[in-house]
Every structure is written in structure tokens, then in C-alpha cells.
Amino acid sequence: MSLQDKKVTGVRVLDTAEEGASAIEVMVNRVIKEVQSQNIPIVDIQVTDSNCFLILGEKQPD
């Protein structure tokens, strides 16, 4: 996915290093719902072995 046409306004970082798969799933789903309730689009998600990065876009008008 190209971020070239997207305006990145923030990043949410989740520490997943010591969590199990189900705990990570719950954590990520909770943050996605929280961000969506604020009308902030998630333009990308990047994952490493110990972190999950949610790349946030410009807040959408209400």
C-alpha cells in the first residue's frame, strides 16, 4: 500500500513482545475501535517481532 497520497498525522505503538496471540488480537482490536471512534483513519499497519505500529491519517470531518 502506497502512503504517497496520504497525510500521516500520528503513530500508535503497541508493545507485543511478551503477549500471546489472543492478547495481541484483543489489544489491536481495542485500539482500532478507539481510533475509528475518533474519526481518525488508519492508513497503514506495520509489525515487528515486538511491536505493532498503527500509522494514523488526518482526522475526518464529523
PDB file of N, CA, C and O in Angstrom:
ATOM      1  N   MET A   1       0.838  -1.174   0.000  1.00  0.00           N
ATOM      2  CA  MET A   1       0.000   0.000   0.000  1.00  0.00           C
ATOM      3  C   MET A   1       0.882   1.236   0.000  1.00  0.00           C
ATOM      4  O   MET A   1       1.796   1.342   0.818  1.00  0.00           O
ATOM      5  N   SER A   2       0.629   2.152  -0.887  1.00  0.00           N
ATOM      6  CA  SER A   2       1.423   3.364  -1.003  1.00  0.00           C
ATOM      7  C   SER A   2       0.905   4.439  -0.055  1.00  0.00           C
ATOM      8  O   SER A   2      -0.295   4.709   0.000  1.00  0.00           O
ATOM      9  N   LEU A   3       1.813   5.041   0.683  1.00  0.00           N
ATOM     10  CA  LEU A   3       1.445   6.154   1.554  1.00  0.00           C
ATOM     11  C   LEU A   3       1.694   7.493   0.886  1.00  0.00           C
ATOM     12  O   LEU A   3       1.554   8.541   1.516  1.00  0.00           O
ATOM     13  N   GLN A   4       2.061   7.464  -0.381  1.00  0.00           N
ATOM     14  CA  GLN A   4       2.432   8.678  -1.088  1.00  0.00           C
ATOM     15  C   GLN A   4       1.307   9.712  -1.102  1.00  0.00           C
ATOM     16  O   GLN A   4       1.582  10.906  -0.985  1.00  0.00           O
ATOM     17  N   ASP A   5       0.048   9.290  -1.243  1.00  0.00           N
ATOM     18  CA  ASP A   5      -1.072  10.211  -1.308  1.00  0.00           C
ATOM     19  C   ASP A   5      -1.734  10.434   0.042  1.00  0.00           C
ATOM     20  O   ASP A   5      -2.779  11.082   0.109  1.00  0.00           O
ATOM     21  N   LYS A   6      -1.158   9.918   1.112  1.00  0.00           N
ATOM     22  CA  LYS A   6      -1.746  10.012   2.447  1.00  0.00           C
ATOM     23  C   LYS A   6      -0.979  11.005   3.304  1.00  0.00           C
ATOM     24  O   LYS A   6       0.238  11.143   3.182  1.00  0.00           O
ATOM     25  N   LYS A   7      -1.708  11.694   4.173  1.00  0.00           N
ATOM     26  CA  LYS A   7      -1.074  12.593   5.131  1.00  0.00           C
ATOM     27  C   LYS A   7      -1.017  11.868   6.470  1.00  0.00           C
ATOM     28  O   LYS A   7      -2.056  11.577   7.063  1.00  0.00           O
ATOM     29  N   VAL A   8       0.173  11.579   6.941  1.00  0.00           N
ATOM     30  CA  VAL A   8       0.374  10.892   8.214  1.00  0.00           C
ATOM     31  C   VAL A   8       0.413  11.946   9.316  1.00  0.00           C
ATOM     32  O   VAL A   8       1.183  12.904   9.248  1.00  0.00           O
ATOM     33  N   THR A   9      -0.431  11.754  10.335  1.00  0.00           N
ATOM     34  CA  THR A   9      -0.506  12.730  11.421  1.00  0.00           C
ATOM     35  C   THR A   9      -0.106  12.153  12.771  1.00  0.00           C
ATOM     36  O   THR A   9       0.018  12.895  13.745  1.00  0.00           O
ATOM     37  N   GLY A  10       0.097  10.852  12.842  1.00  0.00           N
ATOM     38  CA  GLY A  10       0.482  10.266  14.117  1.00  0.00           C
ATOM     39  C   GLY A  10       0.751   8.784  14.008  1.00  0.00           C
ATOM     40  O   GLY A  10       0.519   8.164  12.971  1.00  0.00           O
ATOM     41  N   VAL A  11       1.244   8.228  15.097  1.00  0.00           N
ATOM     42  CA  VAL A  11       1.565   6.804  15.167  1.00  0.00           C
ATOM     43  C   VAL A  11       1.139   6.298  16.543  1.00  0.00           C
ATOM     44  O   VAL A  11       1.387   6.950  17.557  1.00  0.00           O
ATOM     45  N   ARG A  12       0.499   5.136  16.569  1.00  0.00           N
ATOM     46  CA  ARG A  12       0.228   4.431  17.828  1.00  0.00           C
ATOM     47  C   ARG A  12       1.112   3.199  17.825  1.00  0.00           C
ATOM     48  O   ARG A  12       1.135   2.450  16.848  1.00  0.00           O
ATOM     49  N   VAL A  13       1.838   2.987  18.909  1.00  0.00           N
ATOM     50  CA  VAL A  13       2.743   1.850  19.011  1.00  0.00           C
ATOM     51  C   VAL A  13       2.249   0.942  20.128  1.00  0.00           C
ATOM     52  O   VAL A  13       2.026   1.381  21.256  1.00  0.00           O
ATOM     53  N   LEU A  14       2.085  -0.334  19.790  1.00  0.00           N
ATOM     54  CA  LEU A  14       1.669  -1.331  20.770  1.00  0.00           C
ATOM     55  C   LEU A  14       2.833  -2.279  21.013  1.00  0.00           C
ATOM     56  O   LEU A  14       3.410  -2.822  20.071  1.00  0.00           O
ATOM     57  N   ASP A  15       3.173  -2.474  22.282  1.00  0.00           N
ATOM     58  CA  ASP A  15       4.247  -3.391  22.657  1.00  0.00           C
ATOM     59  C   ASP A  15       3.660  -4.796  22.749  1.00  0.00           C
ATOM     60  O   ASP A  15       2.841  -5.072  23.626  1.00  0.00           O
ATOM     61  N   THR A  16       4.070  -5.670  21.862  1.00  0.00           N
ATOM     62  CA  THR A  16       3.529  -7.026  21.808  1.00  0.00           C
ATOM     63  C   THR A  16       4.555  -8.081  22.213  1.00  0.00           C
ATOM     64  O   THR A  16       4.316  -9.277  22.049  1.00  0.00           O
ATOM     65  N   ALA A  17       5.685  -7.642  22.736  1.00  0.00           N
ATOM     66  CA  ALA A  17       6.811  -8.538  22.996  1.00  0.00           C
ATOM     67  C   ALA A  17       6.473  -9.706  23.917  1.00  0.00           C
ATOM     68  O   ALA A  17       6.885 -10.833  23.645  1.00  0.00           O
ATOM     69  N   GLU A  18       5.749  -9.471  24.978  1.00  0.00           N
ATOM     70  CA  GLU A  18       5.511 -10.526  25.958  1.00  0.00           C
ATOM     71  C   GLU A  18       4.057 -10.969  25.994  1.00  0.00           C
ATOM     72  O   GLU A  18       3.593 -11.492  27.007  1.00  0.00           O
ATOM     73  N   GLU A  19       3.338 -10.765  24.905  1.00  0.00           N
ATOM     74  CA  GLU A  19       1.919 -11.100  24.856  1.00  0.00           C
ATOM     75  C   GLU A  19       1.682 -12.328  23.995  1.00  0.00           C
ATOM     76  O   GLU A  19       2.444 -12.604  23.069  1.00  0.00           O
ATOM     77  N   GLY A  20       0.633 -13.054  24.301  1.00  0.00           N
ATOM     78  CA  GLY A  20       0.217 -14.178  23.481  1.00  0.00           C
ATOM     79  C   GLY A  20      -0.650 -13.687  22.331  1.00  0.00           C
ATOM     80  O   GLY A  20      -1.047 -12.522  22.294  1.00  0.00           O
ATOM     81  N   ALA A  21      -0.936 -14.570  21.407  1.00  0.00           N
ATOM     82  CA  ALA A  21      -1.693 -14.201  20.205  1.00  0.00           C
ATOM     83  C   ALA A  21      -3.068 -13.629  20.537  1.00  0.00           C
ATOM     84  O   ALA A  21      -3.465 -12.619  19.955  1.00  0.00           O
ATOM     85  N   SER A  22      -3.791 -14.239  21.446  1.00  0.00           N
ATOM     86  CA  SER A  22      -5.140 -13.746  21.757  1.00  0.00           C
ATOM     87  C   SER A  22      -5.087 -12.387  22.452  1.00  0.00           C
ATOM     88  O   SER A  22      -5.948 -11.542  22.208  1.00  0.00           O
ATOM     89  N   ALA A  23      -4.103 -12.164  23.304  1.00  0.00           N
ATOM     90  CA  ALA A  23      -3.956 -10.866  23.965  1.00  0.00           C
ATOM     91  C   ALA A  23      -3.607  -9.776  22.949  1.00  0.00           C
ATOM     92  O   ALA A  23      -4.105  -8.654  23.043  1.00  0.00           O
ATOM     93  N   ILE A  24      -2.761 -10.106  21.989  1.00  0.00           N
ATOM     94  CA  ILE A  24      -2.409  -9.141  20.938  1.00  0.00           C
ATOM     95  C   ILE A  24      -3.645  -8.801  20.114  1.00  0.00           C
ATOM     96  O   ILE A  24      -3.883  -7.637  19.795  1.00  0.00           O
ATOM     97  N   GLU A  25      -4.424  -9.813  19.773  1.00  0.00           N
ATOM     98  CA  GLU A  25      -5.644  -9.586  18.991  1.00  0.00           C
ATOM     99  C   GLU A  25      -6.598  -8.644  19.723  1.00  0.00           C
ATOM    100  O   GLU A  25      -7.129  -7.710  19.123  1.00  0.00           O
ATOM    101  N   VAL A  26      -6.817  -8.883  21.008  1.00  0.00           N
ATOM    102  CA  VAL A  26      -7.698  -8.031  21.798  1.00  0.00           C
ATOM    103  C   VAL A  26      -7.148  -6.609  21.857  1.00  0.00           C
ATOM    104  O   VAL A  26      -7.897  -5.647  21.686  1.00  0.00           O
ATOM    105  N   MET A  27      -5.847  -6.472  22.099  1.00  0.00           N
ATOM    106  CA  MET A  27      -5.212  -5.164  22.206  1.00  0.00           C
ATOM    107  C   MET A  27      -5.342  -4.374  20.904  1.00  0.00           C
ATOM    108  O   MET A  27      -5.718  -3.202  20.923  1.00  0.00           O
ATOM    109  N   VAL A  28      -5.034  -5.005  19.789  1.00  0.00           N
ATOM    110  CA  VAL A  28      -5.086  -4.317  18.495  1.00  0.00           C
ATOM    111  C   VAL A  28      -6.528  -3.953  18.152  1.00  0.00           C
ATOM    112  O   VAL A  28      -6.784  -2.835  17.703  1.00  0.00           O
ATOM    113  N   ASN A  29      -7.459  -4.855  18.349  1.00  0.00           N
ATOM    114  CA  ASN A  29      -8.863  -4.557  18.062  1.00  0.00           C
ATOM    115  C   ASN A  29      -9.382  -3.399  18.904  1.00  0.00           C
ATOM    116  O   ASN A  29     -10.143  -2.566  18.411  1.00  0.00           O
ATOM    117  N   ARG A  30      -8.973  -3.338  20.178  1.00  0.00           N
ATOM    118  CA  ARG A  30      -9.396  -2.247  21.055  1.00  0.00           C
ATOM    119  C   ARG A  30      -8.877  -0.902  20.550  1.00  0.00           C
ATOM    120  O   ARG A  30      -9.613   0.084  20.526  1.00  0.00           O
ATOM    121  N   VAL A  31      -7.614  -0.868  20.148  1.00  0.00           N
ATOM    122  CA  VAL A  31      -7.030   0.384  19.658  1.00  0.00           C
ATOM    123  C   VAL A  31      -7.664   0.792  18.326  1.00  0.00           C
ATOM    124  O   VAL A  31      -7.903   1.978  18.097  1.00  0.00           O
ATOM    125  N   ILE A  32      -7.941  -0.176  17.446  1.00  0.00           N
ATOM    126  CA  ILE A  32      -8.596   0.142  16.176  1.00  0.00           C
ATOM    127  C   ILE A  32      -9.960   0.766  16.439  1.00  0.00           C
ATOM    128  O   ILE A  32     -10.292   1.773  15.814  1.00  0.00           O
ATOM    129  N   LYS A  33     -10.755   0.209  17.333  1.00  0.00           N
ATOM    130  CA  LYS A  33     -12.076   0.772  17.653  1.00  0.00           C
ATOM    131  C   LYS A  33     -11.946   2.173  18.236  1.00  0.00           C
ATOM    132  O   LYS A  33     -12.721   3.069  17.901  1.00  0.00           O
ATOM    133  N   GLU A  34     -10.958   2.357  19.114  1.00  0.00           N
ATOM    134  CA  GLU A  34     -10.739   3.662  19.736  1.00  0.00           C
ATOM    135  C   GLU A  34     -10.404   4.720  18.687  1.00  0.00           C
ATOM    136  O   GLU A  34     -10.966   5.816  18.699  1.00  0.00           O
ATOM    137  N   VAL A  35      -9.496   4.389  17.790  1.00  0.00           N
ATOM    138  CA  VAL A  35      -9.068   5.328  16.751  1.00  0.00           C
ATOM    139  C   VAL A  35     -10.224   5.618  15.790  1.00  0.00           C
ATOM    140  O   VAL A  35     -10.430   6.767  15.401  1.00  0.00           O
ATOM    141  N   GLN A  36     -10.973   4.590  15.409  1.00  0.00           N
ATOM    142  CA  GLN A  36     -12.102   4.781  14.499  1.00  0.00           C
ATOM    143  C   GLN A  36     -13.192   5.630  15.138  1.00  0.00           C
ATOM    144  O   GLN A  36     -13.842   6.412  14.445  1.00  0.00           O
ATOM    145  N   SER A  37     -13.409   5.494  16.446  1.00  0.00           N
ATOM    146  CA  SER A  37     -14.433   6.296  17.119  1.00  0.00           C
ATOM    147  C   SER A  37     -14.070   7.776  17.123  1.00  0.00           C
ATOM    148  O   SER A  37     -14.939   8.630  17.296  1.00  0.00           O
ATOM    149  N   GLN A  38     -12.798   8.079  16.933  1.00  0.00           N
ATOM    150  CA  GLN A  38     -12.326   9.463  16.864  1.00  0.00           C
ATOM    151  C   GLN A  38     -12.261   9.966  15.423  1.00  0.00           C
ATOM    152  O   GLN A  38     -11.755  11.058  15.166  1.00  0.00           O
ATOM    153  N   ASN A  39     -12.775   9.170  14.485  1.00  0.00           N
ATOM    154  CA  ASN A  39     -12.773   9.508  13.051  1.00  0.00           C
ATOM    155  C   ASN A  39     -11.369   9.732  12.502  1.00  0.00           C
ATOM    156  O   ASN A  39     -11.160  10.579  11.634  1.00  0.00           O
ATOM    157  N   ILE A  40     -10.421   8.976  13.009  1.00  0.00           N
ATOM    158  CA  ILE A  40      -9.045   9.045  12.522  1.00  0.00           C
ATOM    159  C   ILE A  40      -8.775   7.777  11.713  1.00  0.00           C
ATOM    160  O   ILE A  40      -8.851   6.673  12.253  1.00  0.00           O
ATOM    161  N   PRO A  41      -8.462   7.922  10.432  1.00  0.00           N
ATOM    162  CA  PRO A  41      -8.210   6.729   9.623  1.00  0.00           C
ATOM    163  C   PRO A  41      -6.849   6.111   9.917  1.00  0.00           C
ATOM    164  O   PRO A  41      -5.879   6.818  10.189  1.00  0.00           O
ATOM    165  N   ILE A  42      -6.791   4.797   9.858  1.00  0.00           N
ATOM    166  CA  ILE A  42      -5.526   4.071   9.956  1.00  0.00           C
ATOM    167  C   ILE A  42      -5.070   3.857   8.519  1.00  0.00           C
ATOM    168  O   ILE A  42      -5.717   3.133   7.761  1.00  0.00           O
ATOM    169  N   VAL A  43      -3.964   4.481   8.144  1.00  0.00           N
ATOM    170  CA  VAL A  43      -3.511   4.403   6.756  1.00  0.00           C
ATOM    171  C   VAL A  43      -2.562   3.242   6.516  1.00  0.00           C
ATOM    172  O   VAL A  43      -2.343   2.851   5.370  1.00  0.00           O
ATOM    173  N   ASP A  44      -1.989   2.679   7.592  1.00  0.00           N
ATOM    174  CA  ASP A  44      -1.095   1.538   7.430  1.00  0.00           C
ATOM    175  C   ASP A  44      -0.861   0.897   8.796  1.00  0.00           C
ATOM    176  O   ASP A  44      -1.015   1.542   9.833  1.00  0.00           O
ATOM    177  N   ILE A  45      -0.492  -0.364   8.779  1.00  0.00           N
ATOM    178  CA  ILE A  45      -0.098  -1.083   9.984  1.00  0.00           C
ATOM    179  C   ILE A  45       1.208  -1.805   9.673  1.00  0.00           C
ATOM    180  O   ILE A  45       1.304  -2.543   8.693  1.00  0.00           O
ATOM    181  N   GLN A  46       2.204  -1.585  10.516  1.00  0.00           N
ATOM    182  CA  GLN A  46       3.496  -2.243  10.375  1.00  0.00           C
ATOM    183  C   GLN A  46       3.734  -3.078  11.630  1.00  0.00           C
ATOM    184  O   GLN A  46       3.409  -2.649  12.737  1.00  0.00           O
ATOM    185  N   VAL A  47       4.297  -4.260  11.458  1.00  0.00           N
ATOM    186  CA  VAL A  47       4.516  -5.169  12.583  1.00  0.00           C
ATOM    187  C   VAL A  47       5.972  -5.627  12.601  1.00  0.00           C
ATOM    188  O   VAL A  47       6.539  -5.992  11.571  1.00  0.00           O
ATOM    189  N   THR A  48       6.569  -5.600  13.808  1.00  0.00           N
ATOM    190  CA  THR A  48       7.888  -6.182  14.015  1.00  0.00           C
ATOM    191  C   THR A  48       7.709  -7.341  14.984  1.00  0.00           C
ATOM    192  O   THR A  48       6.582  -7.673  15.351  1.00  0.00           O
ATOM    193  N   ASP A  49       8.789  -7.947  15.394  1.00  0.00           N
ATOM    194  CA  ASP A  49       8.674  -9.071  16.322  1.00  0.00           C
ATOM    195  C   ASP A  49       8.208  -8.644  17.709  1.00  0.00           C
ATOM    196  O   ASP A  49       7.744  -9.484  18.480  1.00  0.00           O
ATOM    197  N   SER A  50       8.319  -7.359  18.048  1.00  0.00           N
ATOM    198  CA  SER A  50       7.932  -6.933  19.390  1.00  0.00           C
ATOM    199  C   SER A  50       6.997  -5.724  19.433  1.00  0.00           C
ATOM    200  O   SER A  50       6.619  -5.279  20.517  1.00  0.00           O
ATOM    201  N   ASN A  51       6.619  -5.186  18.271  1.00  0.00           N
ATOM    202  CA  ASN A  51       5.751  -4.007  18.249  1.00  0.00           C
ATOM    203  C   ASN A  51       4.786  -4.053  17.078  1.00  0.00           C
ATOM    204  O   ASN A  51       5.031  -4.700  16.060  1.00  0.00           O
ATOM    205  N   CYS A  52       3.687  -3.345  17.258  1.00  0.00           N
ATOM    206  CA  CYS A  52       2.728  -3.135  16.186  1.00  0.00           C
ATOM    207  C   CYS A  52       2.555  -1.623  16.058  1.00  0.00           C
ATOM    208  O   CYS A  52       2.217  -0.951  17.032  1.00  0.00           O
ATOM    209  N   PHE A  53       2.787  -1.090  14.862  1.00  0.00           N
ATOM    210  CA  PHE A  53       2.708   0.343  14.611  1.00  0.00           C
ATOM    211  C   PHE A  53       1.473   0.627  13.769  1.00  0.00           C
ATOM    212  O   PHE A  53       1.348   0.110  12.659  1.00  0.00           O
ATOM    213  N   LEU A  54       0.560   1.443  14.284  1.00  0.00           N
ATOM    214  CA  LEU A  54      -0.604   1.877  13.531  1.00  0.00           C
ATOM    215  C   LEU A  54      -0.314   3.296  13.052  1.00  0.00           C
ATOM    216  O   LEU A  54      -0.180   4.216  13.858  1.00  0.00           O
ATOM    217  N   ILE A  55      -0.222   3.462  11.749  1.00  0.00           N
ATOM    218  CA  ILE A  55       0.080   4.752  11.152  1.00  0.00           C
ATOM    219  C   ILE A  55      -1.248   5.473  10.934  1.00  0.00           C
ATOM    220  O   ILE A  55      -2.119   4.981  10.216  1.00  0.00           O
ATOM    221  N   LEU A  56      -1.395   6.637  11.556  1.00  0.00           N
ATOM    222  CA  LEU A  56      -2.662   7.346  11.560  1.00  0.00           C
ATOM    223  C   LEU A  56      -2.667   8.488  10.549  1.00  0.00           C
ATOM    224  O   LEU A  56      -1.651   9.143  10.314  1.00  0.00           O
ATOM    225  N   GLY A  57      -3.836   8.706   9.961  1.00  0.00           N
ATOM    226  CA  GLY A  57      -4.002   9.778   8.986  1.00  0.00           C
ATOM    227  C   GLY A  57      -4.683  10.983   9.577  1.00  0.00           C
ATOM    228  O   GLY A  57      -4.878  11.089  10.788  1.00  0.00           O
ATOM    229  N   GLU A  58      -5.040  11.888   8.693  1.00  0.00           N
ATOM    230  CA  GLU A  58      -5.682  13.130   9.088  1.00  0.00           C
ATOM    231  C   GLU A  58      -7.115  12.854   9.529  1.00  0.00           C
ATOM    232  O   GLU A  58      -7.835  12.094   8.882  1.00  0.00           O
ATOM    233  N   LYS A  59      -7.523  13.473  10.630  1.00  0.00           N
ATOM    234  CA  LYS A  59      -8.860  13.263  11.179  1.00  0.00           C
ATOM    235  C   LYS A  59      -9.912  13.666  10.151  1.00  0.00           C
ATOM    236  O   LYS A  59      -9.812  14.721   9.524  1.00  0.00           O
ATOM    237  N   GLN A  60     -10.921  12.812   9.988  1.00  0.00           N
ATOM    238  CA  GLN A  60     -12.003  13.061   9.044  1.00  0.00           C
ATOM    239  C   GLN A  60     -13.020  14.002   9.693  1.00  0.00           C
ATOM    240  O   GLN A  60     -13.267  13.908  10.895  1.00  0.00           O
ATOM    241  N   PRO A  61     -13.607  14.900   8.913  1.00  0.00           N
ATOM    242  CA  PRO A  61     -14.624  15.800   9.475  1.00  0.00           C
ATOM    243  C   PRO A  61     -15.855  14.996   9.928  1.00  0.00           C
ATOM    244  O   PRO A  61     -16.204  13.978   9.330  1.00  0.00           O
ATOM    245  N   ASP A  62     -16.495  15.476  10.991  1.00  0.00           N
ATOM    246  CA  ASP A  62     -17.689  14.791  11.526  1.00  0.00           C
ATOM    247  C   ASP A  62     -18.881  14.925  10.613  1.00  0.00           C
ATOM    248  O   ASP A  62     -19.955  14.408  10.919  1.00  0.00           O
TER     249      ASP A  62
END
